Amino acid sequence: MEAKLSGVSVELGTLSPPTGPSQSPSTTDLPLLMIPKLPVSSADMLPVATPGPTLGSPAPPPARTFLGMTRYQWLVLFAAWLGWGFDIFDAYLFNNVAPNCVPSLLGIPLGTPEAAAATVRWTGILSSVLLIAWAFGGCILGIFADWVGRSRALLLTMILYSLGTAACAGAPNMGVFVLFRVVSSVGIGGEWAAGSTLVA
C-alpha cells in the first residue's frame, strides 16, 4: 500500500501480531510505516562551500602608510590643519592691520593719540568677541555636524569663515565690521569642532 503525503511517497504495510493465548483476537492488522521514498539527489548530499581564507593562501598586502597613517588619514589631517592655519593667520593679520583699520573705521585721523587709544581698546574688544564667537560656533555647529556629518560640516564652516573674512574688507564702519567678524568667528569655532573630531 502506498500513500503520498506532502509530495513524499510513503509505503505503508501491515503488521500481523503474533498469535498466542495472551493476544486479543480484535487486534488483527495494524498499519506500519515503512521506509519513506524521499527525492534525494547527489547535489543535496554535498556540503555547502563557504568563501574564506584557506591554509597556505597569502595574506593581502598592507596599505602603504607613513608613520602608521593611511593616505586618507593624512588628507583629513592636512585639511583640518589648513583650516586651523588660516584661522590663526586671520587673528594674527587683524592685529597687524588694526593700527590702520580701527581708526579708519571710526573716522579718527591716523597717527594721533586718539587713534592709538582706540586701536588698543577695539583690538581687545574684537579679540574677546572672537573668542566668544569661537565657543558659540563650536557648540552650535558641532551639533549641526552630528546631523549632516563631519566632512560636510567642515566644508560648510570653512565657507562660512571665508565669506565672513572676505566681507570684513568691505565693512563701511565698526558696527558692520564687528558683525562680519562674528560670522567668521562662528565659522572658525565650528571648523575646530568638526576638524578635531575628524582628526581624532
C-alpha positions in Angstrom: 0.0 0.0 0.0 1.4 3.4 -1.0 0.3 6.9 0.1 1.5 10.4 -0.8 2.0 12.9 2.0 3.0 16.5 1.0 4.7 15.3 -2.2 6.6 12.4 -0.5 5.8 8.8 -1.3 5.4 6.7 1.8 5.0 2.9 1.7 2.5 1.5 4.2 2.4 -2.1 5.2 0.5 -4.2 7.7 1.8 -6.0 10.8 0.2 -9.1 11.9 0.6 -9.6 15.7 1.9 -12.9 16.8 -0.6 -15.4 17.7 -0.8 -16.7 21.2 -3.0 -17.1 24.2 -2.1 -13.6 25.6 -3.2 -11.7 22.4 -6.6 -10.2 21.9 -8.4 -11.6 18.9 -9.5 -8.0 17.9 -6.0 -6.8 17.0 -5.6 -8.3 13.6 -4.0 -5.8 11.2 -2.1 -2.7 12.5 -0.7 -0.1 10.0 3.1 0.1 9.9 5.1 2.9 8.5 7.9 1.6 6.2 10.9 3.4 4.8 9.9 6.7 3.1 10.9 7.3 -0.5 12.4 10.8 -0.4 13.6 12.5 -3.6 17.3 12.9 -2.8 19.8 14.0 -5.4 23.5 13.8 -5.2 23.8 17.6 -5.1 21.8 17.6 -1.9 24.3 15.5 -0.1 27.3 17.7 -0.8 28.4 20.2 1.8 27.8 23.9 1.1 31.1 25.7 0.4 31.6 29.0 2.2 34.2 31.5 1.0 37.0 32.2 3.2 40.8 32.1 3.5 42.4 28.7 3.0 45.6 27.3 4.5 48.6 28.5 2.6 46.8 31.4 0.9 48.9 34.7 1.0 47.5 37.5 3.2 46.5 40.7 1.4 49.3 43.2 1.3 49.0 46.0 3.9 48.1 49.5 2.7 51.0 51.9 2.4 51.3 54.1 5.4 53.6 56.8 6.7 54.1 57.0 10.5 51.2 54.5 10.8 48.6 56.6 9.0 46.9 55.9 5.7 46.7 58.3 2.8 43.1 59.2 3.7 44.1 60.0 7.3 46.9 62.3 6.1 44.4 64.0 3.8 42.0 64.7 6.7 44.8 65.9 8.9 46.0 68.3 6.1 42.5 69.7 5.5 42.0 70.3 9.2 45.5 71.8 9.6 44.9 74.1 6.6 41.7 75.4 8.1 43.2 75.9 11.5 46.3 77.6 10.0 44.1 80.1 8.1 42.1 80.8 11.3 45.2 81.7 13.3 46.6 83.7 10.4 43.3 85.7 10.3 43.7 86.6 14.0 47.3 87.5 13.5 46.6 89.5 10.4 44.0 91.6 12.2 46.4 92.5 15.0 48.9 93.7 12.3 46.4 95.9 10.4 44.5 97.1 13.5 46.5 100.4 13.8 45.3 101.4 10.3 41.9 99.6 10.2 40.4 100.7 13.5 40.9 104.5 13.2 39.8 104.4 9.6 36.5 102.6 10.5 36.0 105.0 13.4 36.8 108.1 11.4 39.8 109.1 13.5 42.9 110.5 11.9 45.9 108.1 11.8 48.9 108.8 13.9 47.0 110.7 16.7 46.9 109.7 20.4 43.1 109.1 19.9 43.8 106.6 17.1 46.4 104.8 19.3 44.0 104.6 22.2 41.1 103.5 20.0 43.3 100.8 18.4 44.2 99.3 21.8 40.6 99.4 23.0 39.0 98.0 19.9 41.6 95.3 19.5 40.8 94.0 22.9 37.1 94.1 22.3 37.3 92.4 18.9 39.6 89.7 20.3 37.1 89.0 23.1 34.3 88.8 20.6 36.4 86.5 18.5 36.9 84.0 21.4 33.2 84.1 22.5 32.0 83.6 18.9 34.5 80.7 18.6 33.0 78.9 21.5 29.4 79.6 20.3 30.2 78.3 16.8 31.9 75.2 18.3 28.7 74.4 20.3 26.1 75.2 17.6 27.9 73.9 14.6 29.2 70.8 16.5 25.5 69.8 16.9 24.9 70.6 13.2 27.8 68.3 12.3 26.0 65.5 14.1 23.2 65.9 11.7 24.9 66.3 8.3 28.3 64.6 9.0 31.7 65.8 9.9 33.1 66.2 6.4 30.1 68.3 5.2 30.2 70.4 8.4 33.9 71.0 7.9 33.4 72.2 4.4 30.4 74.5 5.3 32.3 76.0 8.3 35.2 76.8 6.0 32.9 78.5 3.6 31.2 80.5 6.4 34.6 81.6 7.7 35.8 82.6 4.3 32.7 84.6 3.5 32.8 86.4 6.8 36.5 87.2 6.5 36.1 88.5 2.9 33.1 90.6 3.9 35.3 92.4 6.5 37.2 94.0 3.7 34.1 95.9 2.6 32.8 97.0 6.0 31.9 100.7 6.0 32.0 101.2 9.8 32.9 99.5 13.0 29.5 98.0 13.7 29.3 96.2 10.4 32.9 95.1 10.8 32.1 93.6 14.2 29.2 91.7 12.7 31.3 90.2 9.9 34.0 89.3 12.5 31.3 87.4 14.5 30.2 85.5 11.4 33.8 84.5 10.5 34.5 83.6 14.2 31.4 81.3 14.4 32.7 79.5 11.3 36.1 79.2 12.9 34.6 77.6 16.1 32.5 75.2 14.0 35.6 74.3 12.0 37.6 73.5 15.1 34.8 71.2 16.4 34.4 69.3 13.1 38.1 69.2 12.3 39.2 67.9 15.7 36.6 65.1 15.6 37.7 64.0 12.1 41.4 64.0 13.1 40.7 62.1 16.3 
